[in-house]
């Protein structure tokens, strides 16, 4: 399995762990959304395409159903969605 390496701390995690953290943070009103979003962005090139599609889908679904939290959290998730969509385009996926 591919591991992601968090360079500053020397921590390795499986990509699915980041997906689990994302699901936990989505809709939370805490520091979790910005921390998880930053981690995804830092490792975006290593996260499998299917996982990125899943994250985008879940952001859209949460936005439509329950919203995405406070205004700052909405910006955080919308920026992450944009960054993931750009990465998917870079990979040749629309």
Backbone bond lengths (Angstrom), bond angles and torsions (degrees), N, CA, C in turn:
res aa  C-N    CA-C-N  psi(-1)  N-CA   C-N-CA  omega(-1)  CA-C   N-CA-C  phi
1 X - - - 1.453 - - 1.522 110.16 -
2 X 1.307 114.32 145.76 1.457 120.19 178.17 1.531 109.24 -78.38
3 X 1.304 117.02 135.82 1.459 121.66 175.90 1.516 108.92 -110.65
4 X 1.304 115.26 148.35 1.461 120.97 173.64 1.514 107.38 -96.94
5 X 1.285 115.94 143.53 1.456 120.87 -177.02 1.522 108.70 -114.95
6 X 1.294 116.04 121.42 1.457 121.29 177.01 1.520 106.87 -91.13
7 X 1.313 114.38 97.48 1.459 123.54 -166.56 1.528 114.55 -53.56
8 X 1.308 118.06 -45.00 1.455 120.11 -174.25 1.526 112.59 -67.82
9 X 1.316 117.36 -26.88 1.458 120.29 -175.28 1.525 112.92 -111.94
10 X 1.321 116.46 -11.92 1.446 119.48 -178.93 1.518 113.16 71.81
11 X 1.320 117.29 32.06 1.456 122.06 -178.30 1.518 109.25 -103.44
12 X 1.325 117.15 133.89 1.461 121.69 174.83 1.515 109.08 -110.84
13 X 1.341 115.77 136.97 1.467 120.64 175.85 1.524 109.03 -139.41
14 X 1.317 115.49 153.42 1.452 120.14 173.90 1.529 108.44 -73.03
15 X 1.335 118.41 148.04 1.468 120.68 179.42 1.526 113.47 -54.09
16 X 1.324 118.09 -34.77 1.471 120.44 -179.40 1.527 111.71 -63.32
17 X 1.316 117.71 -29.37 1.466 120.46 178.21 1.527 109.41 -63.84
18 X 1.316 116.55 -39.09 1.465 119.81 177.55 1.525 109.72 -65.71
19 X 1.326 117.26 -38.63 1.464 120.41 177.04 1.530 110.18 -63.56
20 X 1.329 117.59 -41.80 1.459 120.43 177.63 1.533 110.98 -62.53
21 X 1.319 116.42 -42.80 1.471 120.87 178.35 1.527 110.16 -62.63
22 X 1.326 116.44 -40.45 1.459 120.70 177.50 1.526 110.39 -59.29
23 X 1.320 116.79 -47.36 1.477 120.57 -178.60 1.528 111.06 -62.57
24 X 1.313 116.57 -37.25 1.461 120.27 176.77 1.528 110.39 -64.33
25 X 1.324 116.91 -44.45 1.463 121.86 -172.82 1.531 113.30 -75.92
26 X 1.319 117.09 -26.86 1.464 120.73 -175.97 1.524 110.13 -61.59
27 X 1.317 116.18 120.67 1.457 121.64 179.58 1.519 114.60 88.28
28 X 1.332 117.66 -7.07 1.469 120.53 178.26 1.518 109.18 -74.41
29 X 1.303 114.49 152.41 1.457 120.98 175.59 1.530 107.18 -113.46
30 X 1.324 113.95 77.09 1.464 120.83 -176.73 1.526 108.08 -157.41
31 X 1.314 116.40 -163.91 1.457 120.57 176.44 1.529 111.64 -80.78
32 X 1.321 117.18 -11.65 1.463 121.32 -176.23 1.532 113.41 -55.89
33 X 1.345 120.21 -45.79 1.464 118.17 -178.49 1.531 113.86 -57.05
34 X 1.316 117.72 -46.19 1.469 118.80 -178.04 1.527 111.31 -69.96
35 X 1.320 117.76 -37.32 1.467 120.53 179.93 1.525 111.20 -66.91
36 X 1.318 116.84 -44.54 1.467 120.37 -179.99 1.520 110.50 -68.72
37 X 1.323 116.86 -42.46 1.464 120.24 178.26 1.529 111.10 -59.56
38 X 1.323 116.94 -44.74 1.470 120.72 178.34 1.526 111.53 -61.17
39 X 1.337 116.86 -38.97 1.462 121.03 179.11 1.522 111.15 -66.49
40 X 1.324 116.28 -42.22 1.470 119.69 177.92 1.524 109.64 -62.36
41 X 1.322 117.30 -45.65 1.468 120.47 -179.72 1.526 111.05 -61.52
42 X 1.323 117.27 -40.43 1.469 120.91 -178.32 1.530 111.86 -66.87
43 X 1.322 116.81 -24.24 1.466 121.61 -176.31 1.524 113.36 -116.50
44 X 1.312 117.03 12.64 1.467 121.53 -169.69 1.529 113.12 -56.21
45 X 1.294 117.66 -35.49 1.468 120.54 -178.57 1.529 112.66 -70.42
46 X 1.324 117.21 -17.70 1.457 121.89 -178.74 1.526 113.95 -99.42
47 X 1.309 116.77 -11.28 1.464 120.66 -177.46 1.527 108.73 -82.00
48 X 1.331 117.32 130.73 1.467 120.37 -178.83 1.536 112.67 -57.36
49 X 1.319 115.24 146.15 1.462 122.12 -177.86 1.519 111.88 -54.35
50 X 1.314 117.44 -44.87 1.461 121.30 -178.87 1.530 111.23 -60.47
51 X 1.326 117.13 -39.16 1.463 120.70 177.75 1.528 110.83 -65.43
52 X 1.336 116.52 -39.51 1.469 119.38 178.40 1.523 111.29 -64.11
53 X 1.325 116.97 -42.61 1.468 119.70 175.99 1.527 110.46 -59.38
54 X 1.321 116.83 -41.86 1.460 120.90 179.24 1.516 112.42 -61.88
55 X 1.326 116.92 -41.31 1.463 121.05 179.16 1.521 110.23 -63.55
56 X 1.332 117.20 -45.81 1.473 120.71 178.84 1.528 109.84 -59.79
57 X 1.325 116.42 -45.52 1.467 120.54 -179.58 1.531 111.03 -60.09
58 X 1.323 116.68 -44.08 1.459 120.15 -178.25 1.524 112.17 -68.99
59 X 1.330 117.89 -34.78 1.470 120.34 175.26 1.525 109.03 -62.59
60 X 1.323 117.28 -47.88 1.467 120.95 -179.29 1.525 110.99 -61.74
61 X 1.322 116.60 -44.03 1.466 121.07 -178.89 1.529 111.18 -63.45
62 X 1.322 116.84 -46.24 1.467 120.89 179.76 1.525 110.64 -62.87
63 X 1.319 116.68 -39.42 1.472 121.00 179.38 1.521 110.34 -61.39
64 X 1.322 116.70 -43.57 1.461 121.40 -177.69 1.530 112.44 -72.35
65 X 1.314 117.54 -34.53 1.463 121.07 -173.58 1.531 112.09 -89.77
66 X 1.318 117.17 -55.03 1.472 121.01 -171.94 1.520 114.64 -121.19
67 X 1.307 118.28 -1.64 1.453 119.52 -171.22 1.519 108.72 80.47
68 X 1.299 116.38 -178.51 1.468 120.10 -175.26 1.520 112.65 -121.62
69 X 1.324 116.94 21.41 1.454 119.19 179.80 1.515 111.85 100.22
70 X 1.302 115.39 -151.28 1.464 121.81 -179.89 1.523 110.77 -69.92
71 X 1.340 116.76 167.27 1.468 121.13 -178.48 1.520 112.38 -53.39
72 X 1.332 116.71 -43.71 1.460 120.07 179.64 1.517 112.25 -63.36
73 X 1.329 116.09 -35.99 1.463 120.07 178.51 1.527 110.87 -69.28
74 X 1.326 116.44 -38.44 1.470 119.93 177.61 1.524 109.38 -59.54
75 X 1.320 116.87 -45.84 1.476 120.68 177.64 1.520 110.89 -60.77
76 X 1.322 116.62 -43.48 1.467 121.33 179.88 1.519 110.59 -57.62
77 X 1.333 117.26 -49.82 1.464 120.64 -177.22 1.518 111.97 -70.93
78 X 1.324 118.18 -36.32 1.465 120.24 178.62 1.535 110.84 -67.13
79 X 1.328 116.51 -38.86 1.470 120.16 176.50 1.527 110.53 -65.58
80 X 1.320 116.91 -40.56 1.461 119.88 177.80 1.524 110.17 -63.80
81 X 1.313 116.79 -43.94 1.464 119.88 178.42 1.528 110.55 -58.18
82 X 1.321 116.97 -44.57 1.470 121.42 178.56 1.526 110.68 -61.39
83 X 1.325 116.94 -45.10 1.468 120.53 -179.67 1.528 111.39 -63.40
84 X 1.325 116.76 -40.36 1.465 120.03 178.54 1.526 110.04 -66.70
85 X 1.319 117.58 -43.48 1.464 120.15 178.38 1.527 111.02 -60.65
86 X 1.330 117.13 -38.42 1.469 120.38 176.18 1.526 111.10 -65.22
87 X 1.333 117.12 -39.90 1.461 120.59 177.78 1.526 110.77 -65.54
88 X 1.323 116.96 -40.77 1.462 119.56 177.72 1.525 111.23 -63.13
89 X 1.321 117.74 -38.95 1.475 120.91 175.70 1.520 110.42 -63.62
90 X 1.333 116.24 -41.23 1.469 120.66 178.91 1.521 109.92 -60.21
91 X 1.317 116.30 -35.72 1.469 121.31 179.32 1.539 112.32 -78.83
92 X 1.327 116.77 -3.68 1.452 120.05 179.41 1.512 114.07 91.73
93 X 1.339 117.25 17.21 1.464 122.68 178.54 1.516 108.50 -111.26
94 X 1.296 116.29 140.74 1.469 119.82 177.48 1.498 110.63 -106.88
